[in-house]
Amino acid sequence: MRYRELGRSGLSVSEIGYGAWGIGESAWVGATEDESVRALNRAIDLGVNFIDTARGYGESERIVGRVVRERAAAGAGSAAGGDEILVATKVPPKNRAWPAPDGLDPAETFPGAHIRESLETSLRASGLDHFDVLQFHVWSDEWVGRGDWLETIAELKREGKIRLFGVSINDHQPDNALALVRSGAVDTVQVIYNIFDQAPADTLLPACEEHGVGVIVRVALDEGGLTGRITAGTTFPEGDWRNGYFRDDRPAQVERRVAAIVGDLGIAPDEIAENALRFVLSSPAVSTVIPGMRTVRNVERNTALSDGRPLTADQLAVLAKHRWQRNFYA
């Protein structure tokens, strides 16, 4: 496992982190706690030292906290190589609106009392005494310089309950955090970035490099679209949120576009996920990528990619032609 600096924080994070939305039994139908625990332990054994969870991820905080605490009690509280296990969680907006619409006052979304209450709930659920990164689960640059959220974050840092502050940028709106990045008030941003959605590379990633802000990449595999396993006939269990993400004829569209990428790169169909993760890691602005890994097999496959072999300039030029602008909310 290779490690990168998390912005200006002084912390080093594994290139492959652990996205913990899908573990346990929440919006991803079919997940089980036993398999989730095995996968998370295997990831740490292989050097993963950054785990991303959230208050809104069902039992995820509890499961993550259980694994971290059990490993600490057994004297195995570090990732392979001795790296400290870092855990990030998120505060949901008080008004429960995802994504954050325009025109909201920060008092409606992240008032100080709500931030503190959510964090205390997360600490109890996980059994941890602090979180390394506390992130707002939505963001709007309209809130820079307004409200009492920044003062609350500073207080929580002084109290030792959090180390860093970050935001999870609204889906497919990377420029909506540029003012925050430039303000110096944020330590990390989490953003969707993948072969299809390359917009963060235009402005956000360069701004993060300039201002020393760590970048956590989510949805690098397009929620499974860039694994080669989504085809025109793909269906999901009732209640699985992916029925909305891959609605109508989008599975067929994904299948065609992935086939085009495979052909243009001259790779085998089963190599698309590897190349999708390598695409993200080819950006020096990226600190870590957090694919969801619900099985030991997924953990072993993804962590093996942290081998210092980024895509070539020619390969990146090919992939630059595969941007796909989609309307996810129509």
C-alpha positions as CSV (number, residue, x, y, z in Angstrom):
1,M,0.0,0.0,0.0
2,R,1.2,3.5,-0.9
3,Y,0.3,6.6,1.1
4,R,-0.3,10.3,0.3
5,E,-0.5,13.5,2.3
6,L,-4.0,14.5,3.3
7,G,-3.6,18.1,2.2
8,R,-1.7,20.3,4.7
9,S,-2.9,18.3,7.7
10,G,0.3,16.4,8.3
11,L,-1.6,13.1,8.1
12,S,-0.8,10.4,5.6
13,V,-3.6,8.3,4.1
14,S,-3.6,5.1,2.1
15,E,-4.2,5.7,-1.6
16,I,-7.1,3.2,-1.4
17,G,-9.4,4.1,1.5
18,Y,-12.5,2.3,2.6
19,G,-15.9,3.6,1.7
20,A,-18.2,2.3,4.4
21,W,-21.7,3.3,3.1
22,G,-22.4,-0.2,1.8
23,I,-21.4,-2.2,4.9
24,G,-24.0,-3.5,7.3
25,E,-27.6,-3.6,6.1
26,S,-28.8,-0.2,4.9
27,A,-29.4,1.1,1.4
28,W,-27.3,-1.6,-0.2
29,V,-29.5,-4.7,-0.1
30,G,-27.6,-7.9,0.6
31,A,-24.9,-6.6,2.8
32,T,-24.3,-8.6,6.0
33,E,-22.4,-7.5,9.1
34,D,-20.2,-10.6,9.3
35,E,-18.9,-10.2,5.8
36,S,-18.5,-6.4,6.3
37,V,-16.4,-7.0,9.3
38,R,-14.2,-9.5,7.5
39,A,-13.8,-7.2,4.6
40,L,-12.9,-4.2,6.8
41,N,-10.4,-6.2,8.8
42,R,-8.8,-7.5,5.6
43,A,-8.5,-4.0,4.2
44,I,-6.7,-2.8,7.3
45,D,-4.4,-5.9,7.2
46,L,-3.5,-4.9,3.6
47,G,-2.6,-1.3,4.7
48,V,-5.8,0.7,4.4
49,N,-5.7,3.3,7.1
50,F,-8.6,5.6,6.0
51,I,-12.2,4.7,6.6
52,D,-15.1,6.9,5.6
53,T,-18.5,6.5,7.2
54,A,-21.5,8.8,8.1
55,R,-24.3,9.3,10.6
56,G,-26.7,8.5,7.8
57,Y,-25.2,5.2,6.8
58,G,-27.3,2.9,8.9
59,E,-25.2,0.7,11.1
60,S,-21.9,1.7,9.5
61,E,-20.6,3.9,12.3
62,R,-21.2,1.1,14.8
63,I,-19.5,-1.5,12.7
64,V,-16.5,0.7,11.9
65,G,-16.1,1.6,15.6
66,R,-16.4,-2.1,16.6
67,V,-13.6,-3.1,14.2
68,V,-11.3,-0.2,15.2
69,R,-11.8,-0.8,18.9
70,E,-11.5,-4.6,18.7
71,R,-8.2,-4.2,16.8
72,A,-6.9,-1.7,19.3
73,A,-7.8,-4.1,22.2
74,A,-6.0,-6.9,20.4
75,G,-2.9,-4.8,19.9
76,A,-3.5,-4.5,16.2
77,G,-4.9,-1.0,16.1
78,S,-2.8,0.1,13.1
79,A,-2.9,-0.7,9.4
80,A,-0.2,-2.8,7.9
81,G,3.1,-1.0,8.2
82,G,2.1,0.7,11.5
83,D,0.0,3.5,10.0
84,E,-2.7,4.9,12.3
85,I,-6.3,4.0,11.4
86,L,-8.1,7.2,10.6
87,V,-11.9,7.4,10.7
88,A,-14.0,10.1,9.0
89,T,-17.7,10.6,9.5
90,K,-20.3,13.1,8.4
91,V,-23.0,15.3,9.9
92,P,-26.3,15.2,8.0
93,P,-28.0,18.6,7.3
94,K,-30.5,19.5,10.0
95,N,-33.2,20.0,7.3
96,R,-32.4,16.5,5.8
97,A,-32.2,18.0,2.3
98,W,-29.9,16.3,-0.2
99,P,-28.4,17.9,-2.2
100,A,-28.4,21.3,-0.5
101,P,-30.6,23.7,-2.6
102,D,-29.8,27.3,-3.2
103,G,-31.0,30.0,-0.9
104,L,-30.7,28.3,2.5
105,D,-29.4,29.9,5.6
106,P,-26.7,27.8,7.4
107,A,-28.9,28.0,10.5
108,E,-31.2,25.7,8.6
109,T,-28.6,23.1,7.7
110,F,-25.6,23.2,10.1
111,P,-26.2,25.3,13.2
112,G,-23.6,24.8,15.9
113,A,-25.9,22.9,18.3
114,H,-26.9,20.4,15.6
115,I,-23.2,19.8,14.6
116,R,-22.3,19.0,18.2
117,E,-25.3,16.8,18.8
118,S,-24.7,14.8,15.7
119,L,-21.0,14.3,16.5
120,E,-21.9,13.2,20.1
121,T,-24.4,10.7,18.6
122,S,-21.7,9.4,16.2
123,L,-19.2,9.0,19.0
124,R,-21.7,7.0,21.1
125,A,-22.6,4.8,18.1
126,S,-19.0,4.1,17.3
127,G,-17.6,3.9,20.8
128,L,-14.7,6.1,19.6
129,D,-13.4,9.0,21.6
130,H,-12.8,11.2,18.5
131,F,-13.1,11.3,14.7
132,D,-10.1,12.2,12.6
133,V,-12.3,14.1,10.0
134,L,-15.8,15.5,10.6
135,Q,-17.5,16.3,7.3
136,F,-20.7,18.2,6.5
137,H,-22.7,15.8,4.3
138,V,-23.8,18.5,1.9
139,W,-22.4,21.9,1.1
140,S,-23.2,25.3,-0.4
141,D,-20.6,28.0,-0.9
142,E,-23.4,30.5,0.1
143,W,-22.5,29.5,3.7
144,V,-18.9,30.8,3.7
145,G,-18.6,33.5,6.4
146,R,-22.2,33.0,7.7
147,G,-23.6,31.1,10.7
148,D,-21.9,29.7,13.7
149,W,-20.6,26.4,12.1
150,L,-17.0,27.5,11.8
151,E,-16.8,28.5,15.5
152,T,-18.3,25.2,16.5
153,I,-15.8,23.3,14.4
154,A,-12.9,25.2,16.0
155,E,-14.3,24.4,19.5
156,L,-14.6,20.7,18.6
157,K,-11.0,20.7,17.4
158,R,-9.8,22.3,20.7
159,E,-11.8,19.8,22.7
160,G,-10.0,16.9,20.8
161,K,-13.2,15.5,19.5
162,I,-12.2,16.0,15.9
163,R,-8.9,16.6,14.2
164,L,-9.9,17.9,10.8
165,F,-12.9,19.5,9.1
166,G,-14.2,18.6,5.7
167,V,-17.2,18.8,3.5
168,S,-18.8,16.2,1.2
169,I,-19.6,18.3,-1.9
170,N,-23.0,17.9,-3.5
171,D,-23.1,15.2,-6.2
172,H,-21.8,16.5,-9.5
173,Q,-21.4,20.1,-8.3
174,P,-17.6,20.3,-7.7
175,D,-17.4,24.1,-8.2
176,N,-19.8,24.6,-5.3
177,A,-16.9,24.4,-2.8
178,L,-14.4,26.6,-4.5
179,A,-15.1,29.6,-2.2
180,L,-14.7,27.3,0.8
181,V,-11.4,25.9,-0.4
182,R,-10.0,29.3,-1.1
183,S,-11.2,30.6,2.3
184,G,-8.7,28.4,4.2
185,A,-11.5,27.1,6.5
186,V,-11.6,23.5,5.3
187,D,-9.1,20.7,5.6
188,T,-10.6,18.2,3.2
189,V,-13.2,17.9,0.5
190,Q,-14.9,14.8,-0.7
191,V,-16.1,14.8,-4.3
192,I,-17.4,12.5,-7.1
193,Y,-14.6,12.0,-9.6
194,N,-14.4,9.3,-12.2
195,I,-13.9,8.6,-15.9
196,F,-17.5,9.7,-16.7
197,D,-17.5,12.7,-14.3
198,Q,-14.2,14.5,-14.9
199,A,-15.5,18.0,-14.0
200,P,-13.5,18.3,-10.7
201,A,-10.2,18.3,-12.7
202,D,-11.2,21.6,-14.3
203,T,-11.1,23.9,-11.3
204,L,-11.6,22.1,-8.0
205,L,-8.6,19.8,-8.0
206,P,-6.1,22.6,-9.0
207,A,-7.6,24.8,-6.2
208,C,-7.2,22.1,-3.6
209,E,-3.5,21.7,-4.6
210,E,-2.9,25.4,-4.4
211,H,-4.5,25.7,-1.0
212,G,-3.4,22.5,0.6
213,V,-6.8,20.9,0.9
214,G,-7.0,17.1,1.0
215,V,-9.1,15.4,-1.7
216,I,-11.2,12.3,-0.9
217,V,-12.7,10.8,-4.0
218,R,-16.0,8.9,-3.9
219,V,-17.9,7.1,-6.6
220,A,-14.7,6.3,-8.6
221,L,-16.5,3.3,-10.0
222,D,-19.7,5.1,-10.8
223,E,-21.6,3.1,-8.2
224,G,-20.7,-0.1,-10.2
225,G,-21.1,1.4,-13.7
226,L,-17.3,1.3,-14.2
227,T,-16.9,-2.3,-13.2
228,G,-18.2,-3.9,-16.4
229,R,-20.9,-5.7,-14.4
230,I,-23.8,-3.3,-15.4
231,T,-25.5,-4.4,-18.6
232,A,-28.8,-3.8,-20.3
233,G,-30.4,-6.6,-18.3
234,T,-29.1,-5.6,-14.9
235,T,-31.6,-5.4,-12.1
236,F,-31.3,-4.8,-8.4
237,P,-33.3,-6.1,-5.4
238,E,-36.4,-4.2,-4.4
239,G,-35.5,-1.4,-2.0
240,D,-31.9,-1.1,-3.3
241,W,-31.2,2.6,-4.1
242,R,-29.4,1.7,-7.3
243,N,-32.7,1.1,-8.9
244,G,-33.0,4.9,-9.1
245,Y,-29.4,5.5,-10.1
246,F,-29.5,3.0,-13.0
247,R,-33.1,3.7,-13.9
248,D,-34.8,3.5,-17.4
249,D,-32.3,2.7,-20.1
250,R,-29.2,3.8,-18.2
251,P,-27.8,0.3,-17.7
252,A,-27.8,-0.1,-21.5
253,Q,-26.1,3.2,-21.9
254,V,-23.5,2.3,-19.3
255,E,-22.8,-1.0,-21.1
256,R,-22.2,0.8,-24.4
257,R,-20.0,3.4,-22.9
258,V,-17.9,0.9,-21.0
259,A,-17.4,-1.2,-24.1
260,A,-16.2,2.0,-25.9
261,I,-13.6,2.6,-23.1
262,V,-12.5,-1.0,-23.2
263,G,-12.0,-0.8,-27.0
264,D,-10.2,2.5,-27.0
265,L,-7.8,1.5,-24.2
266,G,-7.3,-1.9,-25.7
267,I,-7.9,-3.7,-22.4
268,A,-9.8,-6.8,-21.4
269,P,-13.4,-6.2,-20.2
270,D,-12.5,-7.3,-16.7
271,E,-9.8,-4.7,-16.4
272,I,-12.2,-1.7,-16.5
273,A,-12.4,-1.3,-12.7
274,E,-8.7,-1.4,-12.3
275,N,-8.3,1.4,-15.0
276,A,-11.1,3.4,-13.4
277,L,-9.3,3.5,-10.1
278,R,-5.9,4.2,-11.7
279,F,-7.5,7.1,-13.5
280,V,-8.4,8.7,-10.2
281,L,-5.0,8.0,-8.6
282,S,-3.3,9.6,-11.7
283,S,-4.2,13.0,-10.3
284,P,-1.6,14.3,-7.8
285,A,-4.3,16.4,-6.1
286,V,-6.1,13.2,-5.0
287,S,-5.2,12.1,-1.5
288,T,-7.3,8.9,-1.3
289,V,-10.1,7.1,-3.2
290,I,-12.8,5.3,-1.2
291,P,-14.5,2.6,-3.2
292,G,-17.2,0.7,-1.4
293,M,-15.8,-2.8,-0.5
294,R,-18.4,-5.2,1.0
295,T,-16.4,-8.4,0.4
296,V,-12.9,-9.6,1.0
297,R,-12.6,-10.3,-2.8
298,N,-13.3,-6.6,-3.5
299,V,-10.8,-5.5,-0.9
300,E,-8.1,-7.6,-2.3
301,R,-8.7,-6.6,-5.9
302,N,-8.8,-2.8,-5.1
303,T,-6.0,-2.6,-2.7
304,A,-3.7,-4.4,-5.2
305,L,-3.9,-1.3,-7.4
306,S,-1.9,0.8,-5.0
307,D,1.4,-0.1,-6.7
308,G,2.7,3.2,-8.0
309,R,1.7,2.5,-11.6
310,P,-0.5,5.4,-12.8
311,L,-2.0,5.5,-16.3
312,T,0.2,6.9,-19.1
313,A,-0.3,10.3,-20.7
314,D,-1.6,8.5,-23.8
315,Q,-4.1,6.5,-21.7
316,L,-5.3,9.6,-19.9
317,A,-5.8,11.4,-23.2
318,V,-8.0,8.6,-24.4
319,L,-10.1,8.7,-21.2
320,A,-10.5,12.4,-21.4
321,K,-12.7,11.8,-24.4
322,H,-15.1,9.6,-22.4
323,R,-16.7,12.3,-20.2
324,W,-20.4,11.7,-19.9
325,Q,-22.7,14.6,-18.8
326,R,-25.8,13.1,-17.2
327,N,-28.9,14.6,-15.5
328,F,-29.2,12.5,-12.4
329,Y,-32.2,14.4,-11.0
330,A,-34.5,14.4,-14.0
